[in-house]
Amino acid sequence: MDKVTQRFLKHIERANNIVITTHIYPDADGIGSEMALCLALQKIGKNAICVNEKKLNERYKYLDPKDVIRSYDEVKDTIDKIDLLIVTDTNSLPRIGASVQELVLKTSNLLFIDHHPCPRELAAIHCIDVSKAATGELVADLISALNVEIDEDMALALYTSIIIDTSSFRYPTVTANTHKVISKLLESGVKPPQAFNLINGTKKIGYMKLLGNVLSSVQTSQDEEVAWIILEEKALEDNKCDVEDIHGFINHLLILDNLKVALMFREIDKKVKVSFRSANHRVDVGIMAQALGGGGHNHSAATVIDGSIENVVAETVEKVQAMLEPLQDS
Ligand SMILES: [Mn+2]
């Protein structure tokens, strides 16, 4: 048994009242991981609930059919004793939100269950495994270590975690273990087309038009190693597009020949969110995003930069090209 699993079991053994949370603006990995873990802990008799900063976004409610995820406001007056606070899919406390951070003060036991890069010292005392493609993959293994059978609700949530975090199995983070977990989830009753459509097949015509416009105005550096798309606030409004729907736009760039880095610039108020994807395993966009004030995985990362969209695009593209310069092709 690996150290991450041992540490997890030790924490669970000692705790009865367990609160699980995830990052703000949670995605399917954060939600699927906390929800499945919560159901598993309930099955072994723990008093477990999920508490998020905000109520679950409508589009994700199907991932929580037993309604175990609560908003902080719903539970703040009833929670007093917390033996263990588990944070899934991030290892940064500010990322869990200002209100949920209040719960940290009510417990002496905090455990991150995550797959994002972090300092060695943090990984040494938490359950952080960067070899996992999704926190959901790690949680599936931890649930098995608890000897709990993964039921259909858990399986759909964890399967969705993994398809979202791997962009349907296309990232370099996908391993044999990822597929072993997927195999187990299918045996637990997941139907892939149904799971795929529930999370992806919900787009409106406005989405299609916006995607078309954005992709047809793609730009690249002269050597085509950097490609980028720009999303202006107005275009989102005009097409009545949900922000949640546009995260995947950038992935369409990854099929370009010669590409090393894909960028997506999105205007938010007076700032610009810059998303990064790596199309080449030698290029670590996590480090690039970190150099520009953000962070993330080797293959997928982001930062937020102050300034007008025109300036941020020009400056970031120049910096990314400079960062690519010393790399040798092979
Ligand atoms: Mn994740």
Residues whose N, C-alpha, C, O or C-beta is under 5 A from the ligand:
A	BS01	MN	D29 D89 A134 T135 D165
